[in-house]
């Protein structure tokens, strides 16, 4: 699920905010993996909110992971889903 650094600037882009030992995060990863081939995402990025350097995301989402951000284009607003991320949730978020 790790894209190349070049792909991180590409759109549409999906970002999963997660942490280790998070059962809901494992479910979210599986849901994204199930839907991603049909979604034609340019980038799927995973952010461990507990990793050094991710304090901003930890402060924002410490009690809310998993969180998924979807941005269809560079100038488009980010839409998000939190907590129970099913394949249907990902499909709805991506508009497919």
Biopython code that builds the backbone (N, CA, C, O; Angstrom):
import numpy as np
from Bio.PDB.StructureBuilder import StructureBuilder

atoms = [
    (1, "UNK", "N", (0.811, -1.191, 0.000)),
    (1, "UNK", "CA", (0.000, 0.000, 0.000)),
    (1, "UNK", "C", (0.857, 1.259, 0.000)),
    (1, "UNK", "O", (0.306, 2.359, -0.007)),
    (2, "UNK", "N", (2.174, 1.143, 0.007)),
    (2, "UNK", "CA", (3.034, 2.319, -0.004)),
    (2, "UNK", "C", (3.332, 2.758, -1.421)),
    (2, "UNK", "O", (3.911, 1.997, -2.196)),
    (3, "UNK", "N", (2.941, 3.989, -1.779)),
    (3, "UNK", "CA", (3.243, 4.471, -3.115)),
    (3, "UNK", "C", (4.658, 5.024, -3.174)),
    (3, "UNK", "O", (5.283, 5.247, -2.138)),
    (4, "UNK", "N", (5.163, 5.245, -4.375)),
    (4, "UNK", "CA", (6.448, 5.908, -4.527)),
    (4, "UNK", "C", (6.285, 7.363, -4.100)),
    (4, "UNK", "O", (5.169, 7.880, -4.056)),
    (5, "UNK", "N", (7.388, 8.014, -3.789)),
    (5, "UNK", "CA", (7.313, 9.421, -3.399)),
    (5, "UNK", "C", (6.744, 10.271, -4.526)),
    (5, "UNK", "O", (6.032, 11.243, -4.271)),
    (6, "UNK", "N", (7.052, 9.912, -5.774)),
    (6, "UNK", "CA", (6.514, 10.649, -6.908)),
    (6, "UNK", "C", (4.986, 10.562, -6.937)),
    (6, "UNK", "O", (4.314, 11.538, -7.270)),
    (7, "UNK", "N", (4.449, 9.412, -6.594)),
    (7, "UNK", "CA", (3.004, 9.221, -6.643)),
    (7, "UNK", "C", (2.277, 9.997, -5.560)),
    (7, "UNK", "O", (1.084, 10.267, -5.701)),
    (8, "UNK", "N", (2.961, 10.366, -4.479)),
    (8, "UNK", "CA", (2.285, 11.079, -3.396)),
    (8, "UNK", "C", (1.732, 12.425, -3.834)),
    (8, "UNK", "O", (0.780, 12.921, -3.231)),
    (9, "UNK", "N", (2.302, 13.024, -4.862)),
    (9, "UNK", "CA", (1.797, 14.285, -5.358)),
    (9, "UNK", "C", (0.674, 14.117, -6.367)),
    (9, "UNK", "O", (0.103, 15.109, -6.819)),
    (10, "UNK", "N", (0.347, 12.891, -6.729)),
    (10, "UNK", "CA", (-0.657, 12.616, -7.749)),
    (10, "UNK", "C", (-2.064, 12.580, -7.151)),
    (10, "UNK", "O", (-2.250, 12.382, -5.950)),
    (11, "UNK", "N", (-3.036, 12.776, -8.021)),
    (11, "UNK", "CA", (-4.436, 12.770, -7.600)),
    (11, "UNK", "C", (-5.222, 11.871, -8.536)),
    (11, "UNK", "O", (-4.816, 11.734, -9.690)),
    (12, "UNK", "N", (-6.295, 11.261, -8.129)),
    (12, "UNK", "CA", (-6.898, 11.308, -6.794)),
    (12, "UNK", "C", (-6.045, 10.579, -5.758)),
    (12, "UNK", "O", (-5.343, 9.616, -6.068)),
    (13, "UNK", "N", (-6.125, 11.059, -4.538)),
    (13, "UNK", "CA", (-5.287, 10.555, -3.462)),
    (13, "UNK", "C", (-6.134, 10.162, -2.247)),
    (13, "UNK", "O", (-7.077, 10.858, -1.868)),
    (14, "UNK", "N", (-5.768, 9.033, -1.657)),
    (14, "UNK", "CA", (-6.432, 8.550, -0.445)),
    (14, "UNK", "C", (-5.363, 8.371, 0.624)),
    (14, "UNK", "O", (-4.313, 7.783, 0.366)),
    (15, "UNK", "N", (-5.630, 8.876, 1.822)),
    (15, "UNK", "CA", (-4.696, 8.756, 2.942)),
    (15, "UNK", "C", (-5.407, 8.084, 4.104)),
    (15, "UNK", "O", (-6.507, 8.483, 4.488)),
    (16, "UNK", "N", (-4.764, 7.054, 4.662)),
    (16, "UNK", "CA", (-5.288, 6.355, 5.842)),
    (16, "UNK", "C", (-4.427, 6.722, 7.034)),
    (16, "UNK", "O", (-3.217, 6.491, 7.025)),
    (17, "UNK", "N", (-5.039, 7.289, 8.055)),
    (17, "UNK", "CA", (-4.366, 7.601, 9.304)),
    (17, "UNK", "C", (-4.637, 6.449, 10.259)),
    (17, "UNK", "O", (-5.791, 6.107, 10.516)),
    (18, "UNK", "N", (-3.572, 5.850, 10.785)),
    (18, "UNK", "CA", (-3.673, 4.604, 11.524)),
    (18, "UNK", "C", (-2.664, 4.576, 12.661)),
    (18, "UNK", "O", (-1.929, 5.540, 12.872)),
    (19, "UNK", "N", (-2.631, 3.482, 13.383)),
    (19, "UNK", "CA", (-1.607, 3.224, 14.403)),
    (19, "UNK", "C", (-1.484, 1.711, 14.561)),
    (19, "UNK", "O", (-2.377, 0.957, 14.174)),
    (20, "UNK", "N", (-0.383, 1.291, 15.127)),
    (20, "UNK", "CA", (-0.156, -0.134, 15.359)),
    (20, "UNK", "C", (-1.180, -0.663, 16.367)),
    (20, "UNK", "O", (-1.716, 0.093, 17.177)),
    (21, "UNK", "N", (-1.436, -1.936, 16.308)),
    (21, "UNK", "CA", (-2.369, -2.632, 17.202)),
    (21, "UNK", "C", (-3.751, -1.985, 17.231)),
    (21, "UNK", "O", (-4.330, -1.778, 18.297)),
    (22, "UNK", "N", (-4.263, -1.674, 16.061)),
    (22, "UNK", "CA", (-5.593, -1.079, 15.932)),
    (22, "UNK", "C", (-6.416, -1.996, 15.036)),
    (22, "UNK", "O", (-6.229, -2.018, 13.819)),
    (23, "UNK", "N", (-7.318, -2.745, 15.635)),
    (23, "UNK", "CA", (-8.150, -3.672, 14.880)),
    (23, "UNK", "C", (-9.016, -2.985, 13.837)),
    (23, "UNK", "O", (-9.165, -3.492, 12.725)),
    (24, "UNK", "N", (-9.588, -1.836, 14.184)),
    (24, "UNK", "CA", (-10.390, -1.097, 13.207)),
    (24, "UNK", "C", (-9.524, -0.616, 12.049)),
    (24, "UNK", "O", (-9.995, -0.521, 10.916)),
    (25, "UNK", "N", (-8.260, -0.313, 12.329)),
    (25, "UNK", "CA", (-7.334, 0.112, 11.268)),
    (25, "UNK", "C", (-7.056, -1.043, 10.314)),
    (25, "UNK", "O", (-6.969, -0.841, 9.103)),
    (26, "UNK", "N", (-6.917, -2.250, 10.851)),
    (26, "UNK", "CA", (-6.714, -3.426, 9.999)),
    (26, "UNK", "C", (-7.919, -3.636, 9.078)),
    (26, "UNK", "O", (-7.759, -3.964, 7.902)),
    (27, "UNK", "N", (-9.106, -3.448, 9.612)),
    (27, "UNK", "CA", (-10.321, -3.559, 8.809)),
    (27, "UNK", "C", (-10.352, -2.485, 7.731)),
    (27, "UNK", "O", (-10.717, -2.759, 6.588)),
    (28, "UNK", "N", (-9.970, -1.265, 8.092)),
    (28, "UNK", "CA", (-9.942, -0.172, 7.116)),
    (28, "UNK", "C", (-8.948, -0.467, 5.996)),
    (28, "UNK", "O", (-9.250, -0.227, 4.827)),
    (29, "UNK", "N", (-7.767, -0.985, 6.335)),
    (29, "UNK", "CA", (-6.764, -1.336, 5.319)),
    (29, "UNK", "C", (-7.319, -2.387, 4.360)),
    (29, "UNK", "O", (-7.142, -2.276, 3.147)),
    (30, "UNK", "N", (-7.979, -3.389, 4.890)),
    (30, "UNK", "CA", (-8.566, -4.437, 4.050)),
    (30, "UNK", "C", (-9.676, -3.866, 3.163)),
    (30, "UNK", "O", (-9.797, -4.249, 1.999)),
    (31, "UNK", "N", (-10.470, -2.969, 3.696)),
    (31, "UNK", "CA", (-11.553, -2.348, 2.927)),
    (31, "UNK", "C", (-10.995, -1.514, 1.777)),
    (31, "UNK", "O", (-11.515, -1.557, 0.662)),
    (32, "UNK", "N", (-9.948, -0.764, 2.051)),
    (32, "UNK", "CA", (-9.317, 0.050, 1.007)),
    (32, "UNK", "C", (-8.706, -0.855, -0.059)),
    (32, "UNK", "O", (-8.846, -0.594, -1.254)),
    (33, "UNK", "N", (-8.033, -1.912, 0.373)),
    (33, "UNK", "CA", (-7.414, -2.849, -0.574)),
    (33, "UNK", "C", (-8.458, -3.506, -1.471)),
    (33, "UNK", "O", (-8.191, -3.771, -2.643)),
    (34, "UNK", "N", (-9.638, -3.769, -0.929)),
    (34, "UNK", "CA", (-10.701, -4.403, -1.712)),
    (34, "UNK", "C", (-11.266, -3.467, -2.770)),
    (34, "UNK", "O", (-11.678, -3.923, -3.836)),
    (35, "UNK", "N", (-11.292, -2.186, -2.498)),
    (35, "UNK", "CA", (-11.918, -1.211, -3.389)),
    (35, "UNK", "C", (-10.899, -0.520, -4.309)),
    (35, "UNK", "O", (-11.252, -0.127, -5.421)),
    (36, "UNK", "N", (-9.679, -0.371, -3.877)),
    (36, "UNK", "CA", (-8.670, 0.416, -4.601)),
    (36, "UNK", "C", (-8.492, 0.026, -6.068)),
    (36, "UNK", "O", (-8.357, 0.921, -6.902)),
    (37, "UNK", "N", (-8.484, -1.261, -6.431)),
    (37, "UNK", "CA", (-8.291, -1.591, -7.850)),
    (37, "UNK", "C", (-9.367, -0.999, -8.772)),
    (37, "UNK", "O", (-9.088, -0.689, -9.930)),
    (38, "UNK", "N", (-10.568, -0.847, -8.269)),
    (38, "UNK", "CA", (-11.662, -0.271, -9.072)),
    (38, "UNK", "C", (-11.675, 1.247, -9.025)),
    (38, "UNK", "O", (-12.314, 1.892, -9.856)),
    (39, "UNK", "N", (-10.974, 1.817, -8.057)),
    (39, "UNK", "CA", (-11.064, 3.258, -7.825)),
    (39, "UNK", "C", (-10.095, 4.077, -8.660)),
    (39, "UNK", "O", (-10.254, 5.293, -8.764)),
    (40, "UNK", "N", (-9.094, 3.441, -9.258)),
    (40, "UNK", "CA", (-8.095, 4.145, -10.071)),
    (40, "UNK", "C", (-7.440, 5.279, -9.307)),
    (40, "UNK", "O", (-7.280, 6.387, -9.818)),
    (41, "UNK", "N", (-7.065, 4.981, -8.075)),
    (41, "UNK", "CA", (-6.380, 5.964, -7.247)),
    (41, "UNK", "C", (-4.946, 6.133, -7.730)),
    (41, "UNK", "O", (-4.280, 5.156, -8.071)),
    (42, "UNK", "N", (-4.481, 7.362, -7.758)),
    (42, "UNK", "CA", (-3.091, 7.615, -8.114)),
    (42, "UNK", "C", (-2.183, 7.324, -6.929)),
    (42, "UNK", "O", (-1.026, 6.942, -7.106)),
    (43, "UNK", "N", (-2.704, 7.504, -5.727)),
    (43, "UNK", "CA", (-1.886, 7.307, -4.539)),
    (43, "UNK", "C", (-2.743, 6.843, -3.371)),
    (43, "UNK", "O", (-3.838, 7.359, -3.143)),
    (44, "UNK", "N", (-2.238, 5.873, -2.643)),
    (44, "UNK", "CA", (-2.809, 5.461, -1.363)),
    (44, "UNK", "C", (-1.660, 5.573, -0.372)),
    (44, "UNK", "O", (-0.639, 4.900, -0.514)),
    (45, "UNK", "N", (-1.831, 6.418, 0.621)),
    (45, "UNK", "CA", (-0.768, 6.715, 1.571)),
    (45, "UNK", "C", (-1.241, 6.339, 2.969)),
    (45, "UNK", "O", (-2.383, 6.615, 3.335)),
    (46, "UNK", "N", (-0.377, 5.717, 3.741)),
    (46, "UNK", "CA", (-0.687, 5.351, 5.123)),
    (46, "UNK", "C", (0.180, 6.177, 6.058)),
    (46, "UNK", "O", (1.392, 6.276, 5.865)),
    (47, "UNK", "N", (-0.448, 6.774, 7.081)),
    (47, "UNK", "CA", (0.261, 7.583, 8.059)),
    (47, "UNK", "C", (0.038, 6.969, 9.440)),
    (47, "UNK", "O", (-1.094, 6.883, 9.916)),
    (48, "UNK", "N", (1.125, 6.545, 10.073)),
    (48, "UNK", "CA", (1.071, 6.063, 11.457)),
    (48, "UNK", "C", (1.126, 7.289, 12.356)),
    (48, "UNK", "O", (2.165, 7.940, 12.457)),
    (49, "UNK", "N", (0.024, 7.602, 13.003)),
    (49, "UNK", "CA", (-0.043, 8.839, 13.790)),
    (49, "UNK", "C", (0.869, 8.817, 15.008)),
    (49, "UNK", "O", (1.124, 9.865, 15.602)),
    (50, "UNK", "N", (1.366, 7.641, 15.393)),
    (50, "UNK", "CA", (2.270, 7.540, 16.541)),
    (50, "UNK", "C", (3.742, 7.619, 16.150)),
    (50, "UNK", "O", (4.608, 7.652, 17.024)),
    (51, "UNK", "N", (4.038, 7.649, 14.864)),
    (51, "UNK", "CA", (5.429, 7.701, 14.401)),
    (51, "UNK", "C", (6.009, 9.101, 14.632)),
    (51, "UNK", "O", (5.291, 10.098, 14.552)),
    (52, "UNK", "N", (7.303, 9.164, 14.918)),
    (52, "UNK", "CA", (7.953, 10.478, 15.072)),
    (52, "UNK", "C", (7.726, 11.327, 13.823)),
    (52, "UNK", "O", (7.806, 10.836, 12.697)),
    (53, "UNK", "N", (7.446, 12.592, 14.045)),
    (53, "UNK", "CA", (7.190, 13.509, 12.948)),
    (53, "UNK", "C", (5.723, 13.647, 12.597)),
    (53, "UNK", "O", (5.353, 14.529, 11.822)),
    (54, "UNK", "N", (4.881, 12.788, 13.154)),
    (54, "UNK", "CA", (3.447, 12.836, 12.859)),
    (54, "UNK", "C", (2.625, 13.360, 14.037)),
    (54, "UNK", "O", (1.452, 13.018, 14.190)),
    (55, "UNK", "N", (3.254, 14.192, 14.862)),
    (55, "UNK", "CA", (2.578, 14.719, 16.054)),
    (55, "UNK", "C", (1.312, 15.495, 15.707)),
    (55, "UNK", "O", (0.320, 15.438, 16.434)),
    (56, "UNK", "N", (1.353, 16.219, 14.592)),
    (56, "UNK", "CA", (0.162, 16.983, 14.175)),
    (56, "UNK", "C", (-1.038, 16.060, 14.009)),
    (56, "UNK", "O", (-2.139, 16.351, 14.475)),
    (57, "UNK", "N", (-0.794, 14.926, 13.324)),
    (57, "UNK", "CA", (-1.885, 13.974, 13.078)),
    (57, "UNK", "C", (-2.284, 13.255, 14.359)),
    (57, "UNK", "O", (-3.462, 12.960, 14.560)),
    (58, "UNK", "N", (-1.321, 12.972, 15.226)),
    (58, "UNK", "CA", (-1.642, 12.347, 16.518)),
    (58, "UNK", "C", (-2.549, 13.260, 17.329)),
    (58, "UNK", "O", (-3.551, 12.812, 17.886)),
    (59, "UNK", "N", (-2.197, 14.541, 17.396)),
    (59, "UNK", "CA", (-3.004, 15.495, 18.154)),
    (59, "UNK", "C", (-4.424, 15.590, 17.601)),
    (59, "UNK", "O", (-5.382, 15.763, 18.353)),
    (60, "UNK", "N", (-4.547, 15.477, 16.296)),
    (60, "UNK", "CA", (-5.851, 15.609, 15.643)),
    (60, "UNK", "C", (-6.688, 14.335, 15.745)),
    (60, "UNK", "O", (-7.899, 14.405, 15.955)),
    (61, "UNK", "N", (-6.047, 13.164, 15.597)),
    (61, "UNK", "CA", (-6.798, 11.915, 15.458)),
    (61, "UNK", "C", (-6.507, 10.856, 16.513)),
    (61, "UNK", "O", (-6.834, 9.689, 16.297)),
    (62, "UNK", "N", (-5.920, 11.206, 17.622)),
    (62, "UNK", "CA", (-5.523, 10.224, 18.639)),
    (62, "UNK", "C", (-6.672, 9.316, 19.068)),
    (62, "UNK", "O", (-6.453, 8.140, 19.359)),
    (63, "UNK", "N", (-7.877, 9.841, 19.110)),
    (63, "UNK", "CA", (-9.017, 9.058, 19.573)),
    (63, "UNK", "C", (-9.976, 8.684, 18.445)),
    (63, "UNK", "O", (-11.086, 8.217, 18.702)),
    (64, "UNK", "N", (-9.555, 8.887, 17.203)),
    (64, "UNK", "CA", (-10.463, 8.686, 16.083)),
    (64, "UNK", "C", (-9.996, 7.700, 15.025)),
    (64, "UNK", "O", (-10.750, 7.423, 14.093)),
    (65, "UNK", "N", (-8.782, 7.154, 15.126)),
    (65, "UNK", "CA", (-8.311, 6.253, 14.065)),
    (65, "UNK", "C", (-9.172, 5.009, 14.003)),
    (65, "UNK", "O", (-9.661, 4.541, 15.031)),
    (66, "UNK", "N", (-9.364, 4.470, 12.819)),
    (66, "UNK", "CA", (-8.809, 4.924, 11.560)),
    (66, "UNK", "C", (-9.592, 6.104, 10.994)),
    (66, "UNK", "O", (-10.797, 6.250, 11.199)),
    (67, "UNK", "N", (-8.848, 6.937, 10.274)),
    (67, "UNK", "CA", (-9.437, 8.061, 9.555)),
    (67, "UNK", "C", (-8.945, 7.967, 8.121)),
    (67, "UNK", "O", (-7.761, 7.729, 7.882)),
    (68, "UNK", "N", (-9.848, 8.152, 7.168)),
    (68, "UNK", "CA", (-9.496, 8.140, 5.761)),
    (68, "UNK", "C", (-9.794, 9.514, 5.178)),
    (68, "UNK", "O", (-10.900, 10.035, 5.321)),
    (69, "UNK", "N", (-8.792, 10.096, 4.518)),
    (69, "UNK", "CA", (-8.971, 11.338, 3.766)),
    (69, "UNK", "C", (-8.987, 10.990, 2.289)),
    (69, "UNK", "O", (-8.182, 10.179, 1.831)),
    (70, "UNK", "N", (-9.891, 11.592, 1.546)),
    (70, "UNK", "CA", (-9.904, 11.436, 0.088)),
    (70, "UNK", "C", (-9.893, 12.813, -0.537)),
    (70, "UNK", "O", (-10.697, 13.676, -0.184)),
    (71, "UNK", "N", (-8.968, 13.015, -1.476)),
    (71, "UNK", "CA", (-8.875, 14.270, -2.210)),
    (71, "UNK", "C", (-8.816, 13.939, -3.699)),
    (71, "UNK", "O", (-7.808, 13.417, -4.175)),
    (72, "UNK", "N", (-9.891, 14.237, -4.441)),
    (72, "UNK", "CA", (-9.948, 13.853, -5.850)),
    (72, "UNK", "C", (-9.028, 14.669, -6.760)),
    (72, "UNK", "O", (-8.599, 14.177, -7.803)),
    (73, "UNK", "N", (-8.724, 15.902, -6.377)),
    (73, "UNK", "CA", (-7.853, 16.765, -7.170)),
    (73, "UNK", "C", (-7.136, 17.727, -6.232)),
    (73, "UNK", "O", (-7.567, 17.952, -5.101)),
    (74, "UNK", "N", (-6.035, 18.291, -6.721)),
    (74, "UNK", "CA", (-5.216, 19.152, -5.874)),
    (74, "UNK", "C", (-5.996, 20.312, -5.272)),
    (74, "UNK", "O", (-5.777, 20.665, -4.114)),
    (75, "UNK", "N", (-6.891, 20.901, -6.029)),
    (75, "UNK", "CA", (-7.649, 22.051, -5.556)),
    (75, "UNK", "C", (-9.000, 21.669, -4.939)),
    (75, "UNK", "O", (-9.772, 22.542, -4.543)),
    (76, "UNK", "N", (-9.277, 20.382, -4.862)),
    (76, "UNK", "CA", (-10.551, 19.912, -4.301)),
    (76, "UNK", "C", (-10.459, 19.779, -2.785)),
    (76, "UNK", "O", (-9.386, 19.510, -2.245)),
    (77, "UNK", "N", (-11.577, 19.965, -2.104)),
    (77, "UNK", "CA", (-11.567, 19.773, -0.651)),
    (77, "UNK", "C", (-11.384, 18.292, -0.303)),
    (77, "UNK", "O", (-11.700, 17.402, -1.093)),
    (78, "UNK", "N", (-10.868, 18.063, 0.895)),
    (78, "UNK", "CA", (-10.691, 16.709, 1.410)),
    (78, "UNK", "C", (-11.993, 16.272, 2.064)),
    (78, "UNK", "O", (-12.576, 17.011, 2.858)),
    (79, "UNK", "N", (-12.443, 15.070, 1.728)),
    (79, "UNK", "CA", (-13.569, 14.470, 2.442)),
    (79, "UNK", "C", (-13.001, 13.356, 3.289)),
    (79, "UNK", "O", (-11.963, 12.787, 2.952)),
    (80, "UNK", "N", (-13.674, 13.034, 4.395)),
    (80, "UNK", "CA", (-13.118, 12.012, 5.276)),
    (80, "UNK", "C", (-14.181, 11.119, 5.871)),
    (80, "UNK", "O", (-15.362, 11.457, 5.944)),
    (81, "UNK", "N", (-13.699, 9.953, 6.296)),
    (81, "UNK", "CA", (-14.518, 8.984, 7.023)),
    (81, "UNK", "C", (-13.702, 8.548, 8.224)),
    (81, "UNK", "O", (-12.472, 8.544, 8.182)),
    (82, "UNK", "N", (-14.392, 8.181, 9.297)),
    (82, "UNK", "CA", (-13.710, 7.815, 10.538)),
    (82, "UNK", "C", (-14.295, 6.541, 11.126)),
    (82, "UNK", "O", (-15.445, 6.184, 10.870)),
    (83, "UNK", "N", (-13.480, 5.870, 11.913)),
    (83, "UNK", "CA", (-13.852, 4.740, 12.755)),
    (83, "UNK", "C", (-14.113, 3.446, 11.988)),
    (83, "UNK", "O", (-13.161, 2.731, 11.672)),
    (84, "UNK", "N", (-15.337, 3.128, 11.686)),
    (84, "UNK", "CA", (-15.686, 1.851, 11.054)),
    (84, "UNK", "C", (-15.671, 2.019, 9.539)),
    (84, "UNK", "O", (-16.637, 2.500, 8.946)),
    (85, "UNK", "N", (-14.559, 1.615, 8.920)),
    (85, "UNK", "CA", (-14.355, 1.818, 7.488)),
    (85, "UNK", "C", (-14.568, 0.485, 6.771)),
    (85, "UNK", "O", (-13.700, -0.388, 6.796)),
    (86, "UNK", "N", (-15.718, 0.338, 6.141)),
    (86, "UNK", "CA", (-16.049, -0.867, 5.383)),
    (86, "UNK", "C", (-15.790, -0.611, 3.902)),
    (86, "UNK", "O", (-15.575, 0.536, 3.511)),
    (87, "UNK", "N", (-15.806, -1.656, 3.066)),
    (87, "UNK", "CA", (-15.693, -1.420, 1.632)),
    (87, "UNK", "C", (-16.780, -0.459, 1.121)),
    (87, "UNK", "O", (-16.518, 0.368, 0.248)),
    (88, "UNK", "N", (-17.988, -0.572, 1.663)),
    (88, "UNK", "CA", (-19.074, 0.322, 1.258)),
    (88, "UNK", "C", (-18.768, 1.768, 1.643)),
    (88, "UNK", "O", (-19.093, 2.690, 0.894)),
    (89, "UNK", "N", (-18.151, 1.970, 2.794)),
    (89, "UNK", "CA", (-17.756, 3.316, 3.216)),
    (89, "UNK", "C", (-16.734, 3.896, 2.247)),
    (89, "UNK", "O", (-16.828, 5.064, 1.868)),
    (90, "UNK", "N", (-15.765, 3.089, 1.847)),
    (90, "UNK", "CA", (-14.729, 3.539, 0.908)),
    (90, "UNK", "C", (-15.359, 3.857, -0.452)),
    (90, "UNK", "O", (-15.039, 4.875, -1.065)),
    (91, "UNK", "N", (-16.250, 2.986, -0.916)),
    (91, "UNK", "CA", (-16.930, 3.239, -2.189)),
    (91, "UNK", "C", (-17.699, 4.560, -2.155)),
    (91, "UNK", "O", (-17.629, 5.348, -3.098)),
    (92, "UNK", "N", (-18.417, 4.792, -1.088)),
    (92, "UNK", "CA", (-19.185, 6.028, -0.956)),
    (92, "UNK", "C", (-18.251, 7.239, -0.930)),
    (92, "UNK", "O", (-18.519, 8.247, -1.584)),
    (93, "UNK", "N", (-17.169, 7.138, -0.184)),
    (93, "UNK", "CA", (-16.204, 8.222, -0.087)),
    (93, "UNK", "C", (-15.598, 8.545, -1.455)),
    (93, "UNK", "O", (-15.386, 9.711, -1.787)),
    (94, "UNK", "N", (-15.324, 7.509, -2.237)),
    (94, "UNK", "CA", (-14.704, 7.681, -3.555)),
    (94, "UNK", "C", (-15.715, 7.961, -4.662)),
    (94, "UNK", "O", (-15.340, 8.316, -5.779)),
    (95, "UNK", "N", (-16.996, 7.800, -4.346)),
    (95, "UNK", "CA", (-18.030, 8.045, -5.344)),
    (95, "UNK", "C", (-18.106, 6.979, -6.418)),
    (95, "UNK", "O", (-18.366, 7.280, -7.583)),
    (96, "UNK", "N", (-17.878, 5.724, -6.028)),
    (96, "UNK", "CA", (-17.964, 4.625, -7.008)),
    (96, "UNK", "C", (-19.033, 3.620, -6.598)),
    (96, "UNK", "O", (-19.250, 2.630, -7.297)),
]
sb = StructureBuilder()
sb.init_structure("model")
sb.init_model(0)
sb.init_chain("A")
sb.init_seg("    ")
for serial, (resi, resn, name, xyz) in enumerate(atoms, 1):
    if name == "N":
        sb.init_residue(resn, " ", resi, " ")
    sb.init_atom(name, np.array(xyz, "f"), 0.0, 1.0, " ", f" {name:<3s}", serial, name[0])
structure = sb.get_structure()
